[in-house]
Amino acid sequence: MGTQVQEETLTLEEVLAALKVNHRLILWNDDTNTFEHVIHCLVKYLDYTDKQAERIAWTVHNDGKCTILEGSYTEVEVYRKILQQEGLTVSVE
């Protein structure tokens, strides 16, 4: 009795999606930045609404950190550099 092999055809998009490793940009709590500055940066650079940015700022304040962006390493790294230049404490995971 022979072994049956089932062939599966994937699209290029499915292959690339499977290969893509998602990275997260984490905003950390610090004693340096004000709520207003954090909210301003989230609105200006990540297109969050004021209300969304305020919720994130409170999450960071209460939990110590919050994921603010997910994407490819290149995309996340660009925003890490921008926000770091603004004085925010951020890292990529």
Secondary structure, 3 states (H helix, E strand, C coil): CCCCCCCCCCCHHHHHHHHCCCEEEEEECCCCCCHHHHHHHHHHHHCCCHHHHHHHHHHHHHHCEEEEEEECHHHHHHHHHHHHHCCCCEEEC
